[in-house]
Amino acid sequence: MSKNLVYHFNTASHLEVQNNNNGDWVQVTCVTFRSYAGNRRAGGQVYEGPIFYRDTNFLYEGPLTGYCAQLEEDKDTSSFKKVRKNSRFAYSNEWA
């Protein structure tokens, strides 16, 4: 678990994710927002930034599931992209 998490959005914004079950928008913390693999809004605007595995700076590049991306404890992370604040990637899971 990293204490220096990277945020590519304003953490003071009104952060919301779309509930996978009923489609309602739910306010969440910045930690949940950055790892939610689904529709997200920051300050009422659609957010299409990177998704990270929860509590890490490892980029999640899997399918949009409507749940928070979690790493399994015994998962080998050597092939994962680790993101720094100034990193630039093409986020294949969100941008065409």
N, C-alpha and C positions, 0 to 999 in steps of 0.2 A: 504494500500500500504506500502510495506516494503522498507526502505532505505538501509538495509543491505542484498542485494540479494546474493544468493549463486550461484557460477559459478563452474562447474566441467570441464571446458575447459579453454584454454588460450584465454583470451579476446582480445589479440593483434593479434591473428591468422586471416587469411583471411577467414571469415565466410560466408557460402553460404547455401541457401535453394533451393529446387527444386520447381519451379513454378508448382502449381497444374493444371493449364490450358494447358500449352504447353510443360512442361518438361524441360524448360531452367533453368540453375542455376543462381540465383540472389544473389548479395552480400547484406548482411543485418548487422544491429547492433547486439551487443551481447545480448541486451534485447529481440529483436525479435527472435534471434537464439535459446535462451534457452526456448522459449515458442512455437516454431513452431512444430506442430504435423504432421510431414512429413519427407521426406528425407533431411538430413543435412550433410554438409561437413565442416571440420575445417582444414585449411591449405592444402586443396586438398584431405584429407583423410576422408572416411566415418566416421561419428560420431554417435555412438549408446548410448549416455548417457541419463540421465533423462530429462523429459519434465516437465516444471513448468507452472502453470497458470501465465499469464502475470502480472508482477509487484508484485509477491508474491513468497514465498518459499514453497507453497503447491504443492505437486507432482500431476501431471496430469496422470491419468491412464485410459484414455478413448481411443477411436479408433484413428488411424492415419488418419486425415481428410484432411491434406494439408493446414490447416489454423492455426493461432495462437490460443492457448487455452486461453479463456477469462472466468473469473468468473462473474456471474451475481451478481448485487449489493446485492440482498436480499437472496443469497445462504447461507445455513447453512454449515459452514466449520468445524464443530466439529468432523466429521468423517474423514477428510482429513489428509494425512500424511504430517507433516511439516518437511522439510529437513534442516539440518544444514550442515556445510562444511564437517564434519567428519562422516555424516550419511551414512549407507550402506543399500541399498534396492535392491530387485530384481525388475526390471522395466518390468512388465508384458506386457506393450504396445510395447516394443521394442526388448526384448531379449527372445529367446526361452528357 
